[in-house]
Amino acid sequence: MAHETNQSTARAAVTDTRNASFDDLLQTLERDQDAKIDMVAPAAAITSVAGNLTVAGVEPVLTPSGVARADGAYRPTAVADEGIAEKLRIPAAYLRRMRAEAVDLYDLNVNGWLQREPTRRFLLRAFKGEPGVLRAWLSDGYKIIDHLDMLTAVLAGIRESGHPVKITGGDLTERRMIVRVESEHVAALAPELLRGYRSPFTGQTGDQLPLVSAGFVLTNSEVGGGKYAITPRIVAQVCGNGMTITKDAFGKVHLGARMTEGIVEFSQDTQERNLSLISAQTRDAVATFMNRDYVERKLADIQREAGHEITSPAEAVELVAKQLRFPDSVRDSVFSHFIRGGQTTAGGIMQAITATAQTLDDGDAAYELETQALSAMGIAAAA
């Protein structure tokens, strides 16, 4: 039977979720958790055939649900191909081109570099299937922090803090999980920041509702797409625009001890240590970020630049887009939201960017755009 080499098929097996409720996100994570299989394999055990990665010789292990076998074929996602390119030092753009236009060359290059270092080991993260889906190709020193474990530990930390919060939405992509958390009690007035602004979503003005809420965003990658982090996020109640303050983030990189070959399983002690640390960091984050004094200090910092008048909106948006490398479609959307928002200041640029982020279908793109909003405001204010 011919192998399926279309990468869109691999992507289809990885659930992409945007603005999910907590219950929907949890259900998806539980389903994905059951489908996961992780293995550490030497290069000699891996072969590329028709663009699929075939693993052979990995010892099966007995699990509570039966015998787990890793041997088989796996279709790489785009994220997995990025890992292959990095670890084998094949230019990523060339690897993408070979997959799209000449899969025989893809096999030739991948197999050639694997054969040069047959004992080198890699961590392969996959979903089971016939064939399976290769989610990530990583170093055998990568420390696994799974989304479900991370979210469970974060919720435990929030409960222990005693602070009432709501999860306002979650995104799940091939690359990461993003969960937005907002305080139900801590808010602050921001009349200067919101003066003259009109929500492009509801038409309500910042003068009518000049409040912001304390919050934070949780991010994690299971596939090498960035560290686990808890980042403060101040949310304008009039529109839901989020100001993400990346410089104050709590975070932990995914680095650990080298793993032995075979299917990866963690002891209960190891899992409990990881989750205990995340819960403790969450308690610290709640105490720090869900605090009115913190919010008011950050508002004061933001408002120092936000009031700078923008006399040439088109030029200001073009400058920001060029420096931050926005795609043309994002640049055009930011300009449109700036005009509709009616706030002709550097703060209006920030609001236009965070509003645009809300409209994007791609969770990764939305998150990355929102994290650039404060930098964009600074660029516009300094122009």
Sequence and secondary structure as in RCSB ss.txt:
>XXXX:A:sequence
MAHETNQSTARAAVTDTRNASFDDLLQTLERDQDAKIDMVAPAAAITSVAGNLTVAGVEPVLTPSGVARADGAYR
PTAVADEGIAEKLRIPAAYLRRMRAEAVDLYDLNVNGWLQREPTRRFLLRAFKGEPGVLRAWLSDGYKIIDHLDM
LTAVLAGIRESGHPVKITGGDLTERRMIVRVESEHVAALAPELLRGYRSPFTGQTGDQLPLVSAGFVLTNSEVGG
GKYAITPRIVAQVCGNGMTITKDAFGKVHLGARMTEGIVEFSQDTQERNLSLISAQTRDAVATFMNRDYVERKLA
DIQREAGHEITSPAEAVELVAKQLRFPDSVRDSVFSHFIRGGQTTAGGIMQAITATAQTLDDGDAAYELETQALS
AMGIAAAA
>XXXX:A:secstr
      HHHHHHTS  EEEE HHHHHHHHHHHHHHEEEEEEEGGGEEEETTEEEE     EEETTEEE   EEEE
E HHHHHHHHHHHT  HHHHHHHHHH HHHHHHHHHHHHHHSTT EEEEEEE STTEEEEEEEETTB    HHHH
HHHHHHHHHHHT  EEEEEEEE SS EEEEEEEEEEEEE HHHHTT B TTT  BTTT  EEEEEEEEEE SSSS
S EEEEEEEEETTT  EEE GGG EEE  B     SEE    HHHHHHHHHHHHHHHHHHHHHHS HHHHHHHHH
HHHHHHT B S HHHHHHHHHHHHT  HHHHHHHHHHHHHH   BHHHHHHHHHHHHHH S HHHHHHHHHTHHH
HHHHHHH 
